[in-house]
Amino acid sequence: MQKMTVGRYLILRLEEAGLEHMFGVPGDYVLDFMDRVVESPIHLIGNCNELNAGYAADAYARLAPGIWHQTMRGPYNDVYSY
């Protein structure tokens, strides 16, 4: 049995919520989490920067209902449901 980490727990909860696609920017602080996403059934759509990730997620949200969007600014998180 693998050790339960915060990243693994978040992925399990996102899977339970029905999340199928995730947009994000790979970087130093999220690489371990991104590795866990790649190992999961969630399809990761990587982007070069936050602006492009936001545009891509927005376009996808307009075409597919039930999207969860999170932006990170420093230690604060804003979560939006569409």
URTA-V507772 format. One record per pair of residues at least 6 apart in sequence whose C-alpha atoms are under 7 Angstrom apart, sorted by sequence separation. I is the first residue (numbers start at 1). J is the second residue. D is the distance in whole Angstrom. If there is no record, write none. Layout:
i=I j=J d=D
i=I j=J d=D
This chain:
i=38 j=44 d=6
i=47 j=53 d=5
i=61 j=67 d=6
i=71 j=77 d=6
i=72 j=78 d=7
i=37 j=44 d=7
i=70 j=77 d=7
i=71 j=78 d=5
i=26 j=34 d=7
i=70 j=78 d=6
i=71 j=79 d=7
i=70 j=79 d=5
i=69 j=79 d=6
i=70 j=80 d=6
i=69 j=80 d=5
i=68 j=80 d=6
i=69 j=81 d=6
i=68 j=81 d=5
i=67 j=81 d=6
i=68 j=82 d=7
i=67 j=82 d=5
i=66 j=82 d=6
i=22 j=42 d=7
i=26 j=46 d=7
i=21 j=42 d=6
i=22 j=43 d=6
i=23 j=44 d=6
i=24 j=45 d=6
i=25 j=46 d=6
i=20 j=42 d=5
i=21 j=43 d=5
i=22 j=44 d=5
i=23 j=45 d=5
i=24 j=46 d=5
i=25 j=47 d=5
i=19 j=42 d=7
i=20 j=43 d=6
i=21 j=44 d=6
i=22 j=45 d=6
i=23 j=46 d=6
i=24 j=47 d=6
i=25 j=48 d=6
i=25 j=49 d=6
i=25 j=50 d=6
i=7 j=33 d=5
i=11 j=37 d=7
i=8 j=36 d=7
i=24 j=53 d=6
i=23 j=53 d=6
i=23 j=57 d=6
